[in-house]
Amino acid sequence: MKVAVRSPSGKKIFGTTGVGADDDYTGQILVKGLKPNTHYEYQVWFKSSRWDKSEVAVGRFKTAPKKRRKQAVKIAWSGDFAGQNVCRDRQLGFPIFRAIHQEDADLFIGLGI
């Protein structure tokens, strides 16, 4: 797995780690040098001799404020959004995630699907 984190100035920070079936294809990469209270974008992709193409996952995150600095935090949460198969649309997937994304929360807590 390879990860690129892009700072607001456009600088890319890369990291790589091995993942496999034994760890459910999950990995961790320590990214150093991030500034507090700053938005970052990231890309994650896999490279394997078994795959011709690698799908890229993209996202964004915001780092915590400086130590001992008070700042409001906006939290969105959800629970059982796939229960009874009510919130899932065959074509659109889970439209609720677009609404949650529009809230521009600092943290999303998903309490099960």
Phi and psi restraints in degrees (range 20) as a CNS / XPLOR table:
assign (resid 1 and name C) (resid 2 and name N)
       (resid 2 and name CA) (resid 2 and name C) 1.0 -122.9 20.0 2
assign (resid 2 and name N) (resid 2 and name CA)
       (resid 2 and name C) (resid 3 and name N) 1.0 139.9 20.0 2
assign (resid 2 and name C) (resid 3 and name N)
       (resid 3 and name CA) (resid 3 and name C) 1.0 -127.3 20.0 2
assign (resid 3 and name N) (resid 3 and name CA)
       (resid 3 and name C) (resid 4 and name N) 1.0 136.2 20.0 2
assign (resid 3 and name C) (resid 4 and name N)
       (resid 4 and name CA) (resid 4 and name C) 1.0 -121.6 20.0 2
assign (resid 4 and name N) (resid 4 and name CA)
       (resid 4 and name C) (resid 5 and name N) 1.0 125.8 20.0 2
assign (resid 4 and name C) (resid 5 and name N)
       (resid 5 and name CA) (resid 5 and name C) 1.0 -109.0 20.0 2
assign (resid 5 and name N) (resid 5 and name CA)
       (resid 5 and name C) (resid 6 and name N) 1.0 129.2 20.0 2
assign (resid 5 and name C) (resid 6 and name N)
       (resid 6 and name CA) (resid 6 and name C) 1.0 -110.3 20.0 2
assign (resid 6 and name N) (resid 6 and name CA)
       (resid 6 and name C) (resid 7 and name N) 1.0 125.8 20.0 2
assign (resid 6 and name C) (resid 7 and name N)
       (resid 7 and name CA) (resid 7 and name C) 1.0 -78.7 20.0 2
assign (resid 7 and name N) (resid 7 and name CA)
       (resid 7 and name C) (resid 8 and name N) 1.0 167.3 20.0 2
assign (resid 7 and name C) (resid 8 and name N)
       (resid 8 and name CA) (resid 8 and name C) 1.0 -57.1 20.0 2
assign (resid 8 and name N) (resid 8 and name CA)
       (resid 8 and name C) (resid 9 and name N) 1.0 -28.5 20.0 2
assign (resid 8 and name C) (resid 9 and name N)
       (resid 9 and name CA) (resid 9 and name C) 1.0 -80.0 20.0 2
assign (resid 9 and name N) (resid 9 and name CA)
       (resid 9 and name C) (resid 10 and name N) 1.0 -7.1 20.0 2
assign (resid 9 and name C) (resid 10 and name N)
       (resid 10 and name CA) (resid 10 and name C) 1.0 99.3 20.0 2
assign (resid 10 and name N) (resid 10 and name CA)
       (resid 10 and name C) (resid 11 and name N) 1.0 -6.4 20.0 2
assign (resid 10 and name C) (resid 11 and name N)
       (resid 11 and name CA) (resid 11 and name C) 1.0 -65.0 20.0 2
assign (resid 11 and name N) (resid 11 and name CA)
       (resid 11 and name C) (resid 12 and name N) 1.0 136.0 20.0 2
assign (resid 11 and name C) (resid 12 and name N)
       (resid 12 and name CA) (resid 12 and name C) 1.0 -103.2 20.0 2
assign (resid 12 and name N) (resid 12 and name CA)
       (resid 12 and name C) (resid 13 and name N) 1.0 137.8 20.0 2
assign (resid 12 and name C) (resid 13 and name N)
       (resid 13 and name CA) (resid 13 and name C) 1.0 -117.4 20.0 2
assign (resid 13 and name N) (resid 13 and name CA)
       (resid 13 and name C) (resid 14 and name N) 1.0 123.6 20.0 2
assign (resid 13 and name C) (resid 14 and name N)
       (resid 14 and name CA) (resid 14 and name C) 1.0 -107.6 20.0 2
assign (resid 14 and name N) (resid 14 and name CA)
       (resid 14 and name C) (resid 15 and name N) 1.0 150.5 20.0 2
assign (resid 14 and name C) (resid 15 and name N)
       (resid 15 and name CA) (resid 15 and name C) 1.0 -149.7 20.0 2
assign (resid 15 and name N) (resid 15 and name CA)
       (resid 15 and name C) (resid 16 and name N) 1.0 151.7 20.0 2
assign (resid 15 and name C) (resid 16 and name N)
       (resid 16 and name CA) (resid 16 and name C) 1.0 -134.8 20.0 2
assign (resid 16 and name N) (resid 16 and name CA)
       (resid 16 and name C) (resid 17 and name N) 1.0 152.8 20.0 2
assign (resid 16 and name C) (resid 17 and name N)
       (resid 17 and name CA) (resid 17 and name C) 1.0 -154.8 20.0 2
assign (resid 17 and name N) (resid 17 and name CA)
       (resid 17 and name C) (resid 18 and name N) 1.0 152.8 20.0 2
assign (resid 17 and name C) (resid 18 and name N)
       (resid 18 and name CA) (resid 18 and name C) 1.0 -86.8 20.0 2
assign (resid 18 and name N) (resid 18 and name CA)
       (resid 18 and name C) (resid 19 and name N) 1.0 141.8 20.0 2
assign (resid 18 and name C) (resid 19 and name N)
       (resid 19 and name CA) (resid 19 and name C) 1.0 -135.9 20.0 2
assign (resid 19 and name N) (resid 19 and name CA)
       (resid 19 and name C) (resid 20 and name N) 1.0 157.8 20.0 2
assign (resid 19 and name C) (resid 20 and name N)
       (resid 20 and name CA) (resid 20 and name C) 1.0 -159.4 20.0 2
assign (resid 20 and name N) (resid 20 and name CA)
       (resid 20 and name C) (resid 21 and name N) 1.0 -178.0 20.0 2
assign (resid 20 and name C) (resid 21 and name N)
       (resid 21 and name CA) (resid 21 and name C) 1.0 -61.8 20.0 2
assign (resid 21 and name N) (resid 21 and name CA)
       (resid 21 and name C) (resid 22 and name N) 1.0 -32.6 20.0 2
assign (resid 21 and name C) (resid 22 and name N)
       (resid 22 and name CA) (resid 22 and name C) 1.0 -62.9 20.0 2
assign (resid 22 and name N) (resid 22 and name CA)
       (resid 22 and name C) (resid 23 and name N) 1.0 -27.3 20.0 2
assign (resid 22 and name C) (resid 23 and name N)
       (resid 23 and name CA) (resid 23 and name C) 1.0 -113.9 20.0 2
assign (resid 23 and name N) (resid 23 and name CA)
       (resid 23 and name C) (resid 24 and name N) 1.0 24.8 20.0 2
assign (resid 23 and name C) (resid 24 and name N)
       (resid 24 and name CA) (resid 24 and name C) 1.0 56.1 20.0 2
assign (resid 24 and name N) (resid 24 and name CA)
       (resid 24 and name C) (resid 25 and name N) 1.0 29.7 20.0 2
assign (resid 24 and name C) (resid 25 and name N)
       (resid 25 and name CA) (resid 25 and name C) 1.0 57.1 20.0 2
assign (resid 25 and name N) (resid 25 and name CA)
       (resid 25 and name C) (resid 26 and name N) 1.0 37.5 20.0 2
assign (resid 25 and name C) (resid 26 and name N)
       (resid 26 and name CA) (resid 26 and name C) 1.0 -111.8 20.0 2
assign (resid 26 and name N) (resid 26 and name CA)
       (resid 26 and name C) (resid 27 and name N) 1.0 149.0 20.0 2
assign (resid 26 and name C) (resid 27 and name N)
       (resid 27 and name CA) (resid 27 and name C) 1.0 -150.3 20.0 2
assign (resid 27 and name N) (resid 27 and name CA)
       (resid 27 and name C) (resid 28 and name N) 1.0 166.0 20.0 2
assign (resid 27 and name C) (resid 28 and name N)
       (resid 28 and name CA) (resid 28 and name C) 1.0 -127.0 20.0 2
assign (resid 28 and name N) (resid 28 and name CA)
       (resid 28 and name C) (resid 29 and name N) 1.0 141.5 20.0 2
assign (resid 28 and name C) (resid 29 and name N)
       (resid 29 and name CA) (resid 29 and name C) 1.0 -132.4 20.0 2
assign (resid 29 and name N) (resid 29 and name CA)
       (resid 29 and name C) (resid 30 and name N) 1.0 125.9 20.0 2
assign (resid 29 and name C) (resid 30 and name N)
       (resid 30 and name CA) (resid 30 and name C) 1.0 -83.3 20.0 2
assign (resid 30 and name N) (resid 30 and name CA)
       (resid 30 and name C) (resid 31 and name N) 1.0 123.0 20.0 2
assign (resid 30 and name C) (resid 31 and name N)
       (resid 31 and name CA) (resid 31 and name C) 1.0 -110.4 20.0 2
assign (resid 31 and name N) (resid 31 and name CA)
       (resid 31 and name C) (resid 32 and name N) 1.0 119.7 20.0 2
assign (resid 31 and name C) (resid 32 and name N)
       (resid 32 and name CA) (resid 32 and name C) 1.0 -103.3 20.0 2
assign (resid 32 and name N) (resid 32 and name CA)
       (resid 32 and name C) (resid 33 and name N) 1.0 161.5 20.0 2
assign (resid 32 and name C) (resid 33 and name N)
       (resid 33 and name CA) (resid 33 and name C) 1.0 82.6 20.0 2
assign (resid 33 and name N) (resid 33 and name CA)
       (resid 33 and name C) (resid 34 and name N) 1.0 16.6 20.0 2
assign (resid 33 and name C) (resid 34 and name N)
       (resid 34 and name CA) (resid 34 and name C) 1.0 -78.3 20.0 2
assign (resid 34 and name N) (resid 34 and name CA)
       (resid 34 and name C) (resid 35 and name N) 1.0 143.9 20.0 2
assign (resid 34 and name C) (resid 35 and name N)
       (resid 35 and name CA) (resid 35 and name C) 1.0 -90.9 20.0 2
assign (resid 35 and name N) (resid 35 and name CA)
       (resid 35 and name C) (resid 36 and name N) 1.0 147.6 20.0 2
assign (resid 35 and name C) (resid 36 and name N)
       (resid 36 and name CA) (resid 36 and name C) 1.0 -67.1 20.0 2
assign (resid 36 and name N) (resid 36 and name CA)
       (resid 36 and name C) (resid 37 and name N) 1.0 152.4 20.0 2
assign (resid 36 and name C) (resid 37 and name N)
       (resid 37 and name CA) (resid 37 and name C) 1.0 52.6 20.0 2
assign (resid 37 and name N) (resid 37 and name CA)
       (resid 37 and name C) (resid 38 and name N) 1.0 45.2 20.0 2
assign (resid 37 and name C) (resid 38 and name N)
       (resid 38 and name CA) (resid 38 and name C) 1.0 -129.8 20.0 2
assign (resid 38 and name N) (resid 38 and name CA)
       (resid 38 and name C) (resid 39 and name N) 1.0 138.6 20.0 2
assign (resid 38 and name C) (resid 39 and name N)
       (resid 39 and name CA) (resid 39 and name C) 1.0 -83.5 20.0 2
assign (resid 39 and name N) (resid 39 and name CA)
       (resid 39 and name C) (resid 40 and name N) 1.0 136.9 20.0 2
assign (resid 39 and name C) (resid 40 and name N)
       (resid 40 and name CA) (resid 40 and name C) 1.0 -130.6 20.0 2
assign (resid 40 and name N) (resid 40 and name CA)
       (resid 40 and name C) (resid 41 and name N) 1.0 154.5 20.0 2
assign (resid 40 and name C) (resid 41 and name N)
       (resid 41 and name CA) (resid 41 and name C) 1.0 -114.7 20.0 2
assign (resid 41 and name N) (resid 41 and name CA)
       (resid 41 and name C) (resid 42 and name N) 1.0 151.2 20.0 2
assign (resid 41 and name C) (resid 42 and name N)
       (resid 42 and name CA) (resid 42 and name C) 1.0 -138.8 20.0 2
assign (resid 42 and name N) (resid 42 and name CA)
       (resid 42 and name C) (resid 43 and name N) 1.0 158.7 20.0 2
assign (resid 42 and name C) (resid 43 and name N)
       (resid 43 and name CA) (resid 43 and name C) 1.0 -131.3 20.0 2
assign (resid 43 and name N) (resid 43 and name CA)
       (resid 43 and name C) (resid 44 and name N) 1.0 139.7 20.0 2
assign (resid 43 and name C) (resid 44 and name N)
       (resid 44 and name CA) (resid 44 and name C) 1.0 -127.0 20.0 2
assign (resid 44 and name N) (resid 44 and name CA)
       (resid 44 and name C) (resid 45 and name N) 1.0 132.2 20.0 2
assign (resid 44 and name C) (resid 45 and name N)
       (resid 45 and name CA) (resid 45 and name C) 1.0 -146.6 20.0 2
assign (resid 45 and name N) (resid 45 and name CA)
       (resid 45 and name C) (resid 46 and name N) 1.0 159.0 20.0 2
assign (resid 45 and name C) (resid 46 and name N)
       (resid 46 and name CA) (resid 46 and name C) 1.0 -112.7 20.0 2
assign (resid 46 and name N) (resid 46 and name CA)
       (resid 46 and name C) (resid 47 and name N) 1.0 146.0 20.0 2
assign (resid 46 and name C) (resid 47 and name N)
       (resid 47 and name CA) (resid 47 and name C) 1.0 -127.6 20.0 2
assign (resid 47 and name N) (resid 47 and name CA)
       (resid 47 and name C) (resid 48 and name N) 1.0 127.2 20.0 2
assign (resid 47 and name C) (resid 48 and name N)
       (resid 48 and name CA) (resid 48 and name C) 1.0 -146.4 20.0 2
assign (resid 48 and name N) (resid 48 and name CA)
       (resid 48 and name C) (resid 49 and name N) 1.0 146.3 20.0 2
assign (resid 48 and name C) (resid 49 and name N)
       (resid 49 and name CA) (resid 49 and name C) 1.0 -69.4 20.0 2
assign (resid 49 and name N) (resid 49 and name CA)
       (resid 49 and name C) (resid 50 and name N) 1.0 -16.0 20.0 2
assign (resid 49 and name C) (resid 50 and name N)
       (resid 50 and name CA) (resid 50 and name C) 1.0 -82.2 20.0 2
assign (resid 50 and name N) (resid 50 and name CA)
       (resid 50 and name C) (resid 51 and name N) 1.0 -20.9 20.0 2
assign (resid 50 and name C) (resid 51 and name N)
       (resid 51 and name CA) (resid 51 and name C) 1.0 -110.8 20.0 2
assign (resid 51 and name N) (resid 51 and name CA)
       (resid 51 and name C) (resid 52 and name N) 1.0 137.1 20.0 2
assign (resid 51 and name C) (resid 52 and name N)
       (resid 52 and name CA) (resid 52 and name C) 1.0 -77.8 20.0 2
assign (resid 52 and name N) (resid 52 and name CA)
       (resid 52 and name C) (resid 53 and name N) 1.0 -38.6 20.0 2
assign (resid 52 and name C) (resid 53 and name N)
       (resid 53 and name CA) (resid 53 and name C) 1.0 -122.6 20.0 2
assign (resid 53 and name N) (resid 53 and name CA)
       (resid 53 and name C) (resid 54 and name N) 1.0 155.8 20.0 2
assign (resid 53 and name C) (resid 54 and name N)
       (resid 54 and name CA) (resid 54 and name C) 1.0 -120.0 20.0 2
assign (resid 54 and name N) (resid 54 and name CA)
       (resid 54 and name C) (resid 55 and name N) 1.0 126.9 20.0 2
assign (resid 54 and name C) (resid 55 and name N)
       (resid 55 and name CA) (resid 55 and name C) 1.0 -76.1 20.0 2
assign (resid 55 and name N) (resid 55 and name CA)
       (resid 55 and name C) (resid 56 and name N) 1.0 143.2 20.0 2
assign (resid 55 and name C) (resid 56 and name N)
       (resid 56 and name CA) (resid 56 and name C) 1.0 -107.6 20.0 2
assign (resid 56 and name N) (resid 56 and name CA)
       (resid 56 and name C) (resid 57 and name N) 1.0 128.2 20.0 2
assign (resid 56 and name C) (resid 57 and name N)
       (resid 57 and name CA) (resid 57 and name C) 1.0 -99.6 20.0 2
assign (resid 57 and name N) (resid 57 and name CA)
       (resid 57 and name C) (resid 58 and name N) 1.0 135.3 20.0 2
assign (resid 57 and name C) (resid 58 and name N)
       (resid 58 and name CA) (resid 58 and name C) 1.0 -123.3 20.0 2
assign (resid 58 and name N) (resid 58 and name CA)
       (resid 58 and name C) (resid 59 and name N) 1.0 154.1 20.0 2
assign (resid 58 and name C) (resid 59 and name N)
       (resid 59 and name CA) (resid 59 and name C) 1.0 -167.1 20.0 2
assign (resid 59 and name N) (resid 59 and name CA)
       (resid 59 and name C) (resid 60 and name N) 1.0 -174.0 20.0 2
assign (resid 59 and name C) (resid 60 and name N)
       (resid 60 and name CA) (resid 60 and name C) 1.0 -146.5 20.0 2
assign (resid 60 and name N) (resid 60 and name CA)
       (resid 60 and name C) (resid 61 and name N) 1.0 157.6 20.0 2
assign (resid 60 and name C) (resid 61 and name N)
       (resid 61 and name CA) (resid 61 and name C) 1.0 -151.7 20.0 2
assign (resid 61 and name N) (resid 61 and name CA)
       (resid 61 and name C) (resid 62 and name N) 1.0 163.9 20.0 2
assign (resid 61 and name C) (resid 62 and name N)
       (resid 62 and name CA) (resid 62 and name C) 1.0 -125.5 20.0 2
assign (resid 62 and name N) (resid 62 and name CA)
       (resid 62 and name C) (resid 63 and name N) 1.0 133.3 20.0 2
assign (resid 62 and name C) (resid 63 and name N)
       (resid 63 and name CA) (resid 63 and name C) 1.0 -77.0 20.0 2
assign (resid 63 and name N) (resid 63 and name CA)
       (resid 63 and name C) (resid 64 and name N) 1.0 160.2 20.0 2
assign (resid 63 and name C) (resid 64 and name N)
       (resid 64 and name CA) (resid 64 and name C) 1.0 -67.5 20.0 2
assign (resid 64 and name N) (resid 64 and name CA)
       (resid 64 and name C) (resid 65 and name N) 1.0 157.8 20.0 2
assign (resid 64 and name C) (resid 65 and name N)
       (resid 65 and name CA) (resid 65 and name C) 1.0 -70.1 20.0 2
assign (resid 65 and name N) (resid 65 and name CA)
       (resid 65 and name C) (resid 66 and name N) 1.0 173.0 20.0 2
assign (resid 65 and name C) (resid 66 and name N)
       (resid 66 and name CA) (resid 66 and name C) 1.0 -59.3 20.0 2
assign (resid 66 and name N) (resid 66 and name CA)
       (resid 66 and name C) (resid 67 and name N) 1.0 154.2 20.0 2
assign (resid 66 and name C) (resid 67 and name N)
       (resid 67 and name CA) (resid 67 and name C) 1.0 -55.2 20.0 2
assign (resid 67 and name N) (resid 67 and name CA)
       (resid 67 and name C) (resid 68 and name N) 1.0 141.1 20.0 2
assign (resid 67 and name C) (resid 68 and name N)
       (resid 68 and name CA) (resid 68 and name C) 1.0 61.5 20.0 2
assign (resid 68 and name N) (resid 68 and name CA)
       (resid 68 and name C) (resid 69 and name N) 1.0 19.9 20.0 2
assign (resid 68 and name C) (resid 69 and name N)
       (resid 69 and name CA) (resid 69 and name C) 1.0 -104.9 20.0 2
assign (resid 69 and name N) (resid 69 and name CA)
       (resid 69 and name C) (resid 70 and name N) 1.0 121.5 20.0 2
assign (resid 69 and name C) (resid 70 and name N)
       (resid 70 and name CA) (resid 70 and name C) 1.0 -75.7 20.0 2
assign (resid 70 and name N) (resid 70 and name CA)
       (resid 70 and name C) (resid 71 and name N) 1.0 138.0 20.0 2
assign (resid 70 and name C) (resid 71 and name N)
       (resid 71 and name CA) (resid 71 and name C) 1.0 -157.1 20.0 2
assign (resid 71 and name N) (resid 71 and name CA)
       (resid 71 and name C) (resid 72 and name N) 1.0 138.5 20.0 2
assign (resid 71 and name C) (resid 72 and name N)
       (resid 72 and name CA) (resid 72 and name C) 1.0 -65.8 20.0 2
assign (resid 72 and name N) (resid 72 and name CA)
       (resid 72 and name C) (resid 73 and name N) 1.0 146.2 20.0 2
assign (resid 72 and name C) (resid 73 and name N)
       (resid 73 and name CA) (resid 73 and name C) 1.0 -125.5 20.0 2
assign (resid 73 and name N) (resid 73 and name CA)
       (resid 73 and name C) (resid 74 and name N) 1.0 128.7 20.0 2
assign (resid 73 and name C) (resid 74 and name N)
       (resid 74 and name CA) (resid 74 and name C) 1.0 -101.5 20.0 2
assign (resid 74 and name N) (resid 74 and name CA)
       (resid 74 and name C) (resid 75 and name N) 1.0 119.7 20.0 2
assign (resid 74 and name C) (resid 75 and name N)
       (resid 75 and name CA) (resid 75 and name C) 1.0 -115.4 20.0 2
assign (resid 75 and name N) (resid 75 and name CA)
       (resid 75 and name C) (resid 76 and name N) 1.0 130.6 20.0 2
assign (resid 75 and name C) (resid 76 and name N)
       (resid 76 and name CA) (resid 76 and name C) 1.0 -110.3 20.0 2
assign (resid 76 and name N) (resid 76 and name CA)
       (resid 76 and name C) (resid 77 and name N) 1.0 143.2 20.0 2
assign (resid 76 and name C) (resid 77 and name N)
       (resid 77 and name CA) (resid 77 and name C) 1.0 -143.0 20.0 2
assign (resid 77 and name N) (resid 77 and name CA)
       (resid 77 and name C) (resid 78 and name N) 1.0 158.3 20.0 2
assign (resid 77 and name C) (resid 78 and name N)
       (resid 78 and name CA) (resid 78 and name C) 1.0 -150.1 20.0 2
assign (resid 78 and name N) (resid 78 and name CA)
       (resid 78 and name C) (resid 79 and name N) 1.0 155.3 20.0 2
assign (resid 78 and name C) (resid 79 and name N)
       (resid 79 and name CA) (resid 79 and name C) 1.0 -144.6 20.0 2
assign (resid 79 and name N) (resid 79 and name CA)
       (resid 79 and name C) (resid 80 and name N) 1.0 138.7 20.0 2
assign (resid 79 and name C) (resid 80 and name N)
       (resid 80 and name CA) (resid 80 and name C) 1.0 54.0 20.0 2
assign (resid 80 and name N) (resid 80 and name CA)
       (resid 80 and name C) (resid 81 and name N) 1.0 39.9 20.0 2
assign (resid 80 and name C) (resid 81 and name N)
       (resid 81 and name CA) (resid 81 and name C) 1.0 -70.8 20.0 2
assign (resid 81 and name N) (resid 81 and name CA)
       (resid 81 and name C) (resid 82 and name N) 1.0 -14.6 20.0 2
assign (resid 81 and name C) (resid 82 and name N)
       (resid 82 and name CA) (resid 82 and name C) 1.0 -106.9 20.0 2
assign (resid 82 and name N) (resid 82 and name CA)
       (resid 82 and name C) (resid 83 and name N) 1.0 2.5 20.0 2
assign (resid 82 and name C) (resid 83 and name N)
       (resid 83 and name CA) (resid 83 and name C) 1.0 -59.6 20.0 2
assign (resid 83 and name N) (resid 83 and name CA)
       (resid 83 and name C) (resid 84 and name N) 1.0 136.3 20.0 2
assign (resid 83 and name C) (resid 84 and name N)
       (resid 84 and name CA) (resid 84 and name C) 1.0 63.2 20.0 2
assign (resid 84 and name N) (resid 84 and name CA)
       (resid 84 and name C) (resid 85 and name N) 1.0 8.6 20.0 2
assign (resid 84 and name C) (resid 85 and name N)
       (resid 85 and name CA) (resid 85 and name C) 1.0 57.5 20.0 2
assign (resid 85 and name N) (resid 85 and name CA)
       (resid 85 and name C) (resid 86 and name N) 1.0 34.9 20.0 2
assign (resid 85 and name C) (resid 86 and name N)
       (resid 86 and name CA) (resid 86 and name C) 1.0 -86.5 20.0 2
assign (resid 86 and name N) (resid 86 and name CA)
       (resid 86 and name C) (resid 87 and name N) 1.0 -40.4 20.0 2
assign (resid 86 and name C) (resid 87 and name N)
       (resid 87 and name CA) (resid 87 and name C) 1.0 -87.7 20.0 2
assign (resid 87 and name N) (resid 87 and name CA)
       (resid 87 and name C) (resid 88 and name N) 1.0 -2.2 20.0 2
assign (resid 87 and name C) (resid 88 and name N)
       (resid 88 and name CA) (resid 88 and name C) 1.0 -101.1 20.0 2
assign (resid 88 and name N) (resid 88 and name CA)
       (resid 88 and name C) (resid 89 and name N) 1.0 130.2 20.0 2
assign (resid 88 and name C) (resid 89 and name N)
       (resid 89 and name CA) (resid 89 and name C) 1.0 -106.9 20.0 2
assign (resid 89 and name N) (resid 89 and name CA)
       (resid 89 and name C) (resid 90 and name N) 1.0 136.7 20.0 2
assign (resid 89 and name C) (resid 90 and name N)
       (resid 90 and name CA) (resid 90 and name C) 1.0 -58.7 20.0 2
assign (resid 90 and name N) (resid 90 and name CA)
       (resid 90 and name C) (resid 91 and name N) 1.0 -36.8 20.0 2
assign (resid 90 and name C) (resid 91 and name N)
       (resid 91 and name CA) (resid 91 and name C) 1.0 -88.9 20.0 2
assign (resid 91 and name N) (resid 91 and name CA)
       (resid 91 and name C) (resid 92 and name N) 1.0 -39.8 20.0 2
assign (resid 91 and name C) (resid 92 and name N)
       (resid 92 and name CA) (resid 92 and name C) 1.0 -97.6 20.0 2
assign (resid 92 and name N) (resid 92 and name CA)
       (resid 92 and name C) (resid 93 and name N) 1.0 -7.9 20.0 2
assign (resid 92 and name C) (resid 93 and name N)
       (resid 93 and name CA) (resid 93 and name C) 1.0 76.3 20.0 2
assign (resid 93 and name N) (resid 93 and name CA)
       (resid 93 and name C) (resid 94 and name N) 1.0 -121.1 20.0 2
assign (resid 93 and name C) (resid 94 and name N)
       (resid 94 and name CA) (resid 94 and name C) 1.0 -114.1 20.0 2
assign (resid 94 and name N) (resid 94 and name CA)
       (resid 94 and name C) (resid 95 and name N) 1.0 89.6 20.0 2
assign (resid 94 and name C) (resid 95 and name N)
       (resid 95 and name CA) (resid 95 and name C) 1.0 -56.8 20.0 2
assign (resid 95 and name N) (resid 95 and name CA)
       (resid 95 and name C) (resid 96 and name N) 1.0 -24.9 20.0 2
assign (resid 95 and name C) (resid 96 and name N)
       (resid 96 and name CA) (resid 96 and name C) 1.0 -57.7 20.0 2
assign (resid 96 and name N) (resid 96 and name CA)
       (resid 96 and name C) (resid 97 and name N) 1.0 -29.8 20.0 2
assign (resid 96 and name C) (resid 97 and name N)
       (resid 97 and name CA) (resid 97 and name C) 1.0 -66.9 20.0 2
assign (resid 97 and name N) (resid 97 and name CA)
       (resid 97 and name C) (resid 98 and name N) 1.0 -29.6 20.0 2
assign (resid 97 and name C) (resid 98 and name N)
       (resid 98 and name CA) (resid 98 and name C) 1.0 -66.3 20.0 2
assign (resid 98 and name N) (resid 98 and name CA)
       (resid 98 and name C) (resid 99 and name N) 1.0 -41.3 20.0 2
assign (resid 98 and name C) (resid 99 and name N)
       (resid 99 and name CA) (resid 99 and name C) 1.0 -65.3 20.0 2
assign (resid 99 and name N) (resid 99 and name CA)
       (resid 99 and name C) (resid 100 and name N) 1.0 -42.2 20.0 2
assign (resid 99 and name C) (resid 100 and name N)
       (resid 100 and name CA) (resid 100 and name C) 1.0 -63.3 20.0 2
assign (resid 100 and name N) (resid 100 and name CA)
       (resid 100 and name C) (resid 101 and name N) 1.0 -42.7 20.0 2
assign (resid 100 and name C) (resid 101 and name N)
       (resid 101 and name CA) (resid 101 and name C) 1.0 -61.2 20.0 2
assign (resid 101 and name N) (resid 101 and name CA)
       (resid 101 and name C) (resid 102 and name N) 1.0 -38.5 20.0 2
assign (resid 101 and name C) (resid 102 and name N)
       (resid 102 and name CA) (resid 102 and name C) 1.0 -65.9 20.0 2
assign (resid 102 and name N) (resid 102 and name CA)
       (resid 102 and name C) (resid 103 and name N) 1.0 -20.0 20.0 2
assign (resid 102 and name C) (resid 103 and name N)
       (resid 103 and name CA) (resid 103 and name C) 1.0 -73.5 20.0 2
assign (resid 103 and name N) (resid 103 and name CA)
       (resid 103 and name C) (resid 104 and name N) 1.0 -13.7 20.0 2
assign (resid 103 and name C) (resid 104 and name N)
       (resid 104 and name CA) (resid 104 and name C) 1.0 52.4 20.0 2
assign (resid 104 and name N) (resid 104 and name CA)
       (resid 104 and name C) (resid 105 and name N) 1.0 48.0 20.0 2
assign (resid 104 and name C) (resid 105 and name N)
       (resid 105 and name CA) (resid 105 and name C) 1.0 -71.9 20.0 2
assign (resid 105 and name N) (resid 105 and name CA)
       (resid 105 and name C) (resid 106 and name N) 1.0 154.1 20.0 2
assign (resid 105 and name C) (resid 106 and name N)
       (resid 106 and name CA) (resid 106 and name C) 1.0 -78.8 20.0 2
assign (resid 106 and name N) (resid 106 and name CA)
       (resid 106 and name C) (resid 107 and name N) 1.0 -24.6 20.0 2
assign (resid 106 and name C) (resid 107 and name N)
       (resid 107 and name CA) (resid 107 and name C) 1.0 -149.3 20.0 2
assign (resid 107 and name N) (resid 107 and name CA)
       (resid 107 and name C) (resid 108 and name N) 1.0 138.3 20.0 2
assign (resid 107 and name C) (resid 108 and name N)
       (resid 108 and name CA) (resid 108 and name C) 1.0 -118.7 20.0 2
assign (resid 108 and name N) (resid 108 and name CA)
       (resid 108 and name C) (resid 109 and name N) 1.0 130.3 20.0 2
assign (resid 108 and name C) (resid 109 and name N)
       (resid 109 and name CA) (resid 109 and name C) 1.0 -114.4 20.0 2
assign (resid 109 and name N) (resid 109 and name CA)
       (resid 109 and name C) (resid 110 and name N) 1.0 116.0 20.0 2
assign (resid 109 and name C) (resid 110 and name N)
       (resid 110 and name CA) (resid 110 and name C) 1.0 -101.2 20.0 2
assign (resid 110 and name N) (resid 110 and name CA)
       (resid 110 and name C) (resid 111 and name N) 1.0 110.1 20.0 2
assign (resid 110 and name C) (resid 111 and name N)
       (resid 111 and name CA) (resid 111 and name C) 1.0 -93.3 20.0 2
assign (resid 111 and name N) (resid 111 and name CA)
       (resid 111 and name C) (resid 112 and name N) 1.0 63.5 20.0 2
assign (resid 111 and name C) (resid 112 and name N)
       (resid 112 and name CA) (resid 112 and name C) 1.0 92.4 20.0 2
assign (resid 112 and name N) (resid 112 and name CA)
       (resid 112 and name C) (resid 113 and name N) 1.0 162.8 20.0 2
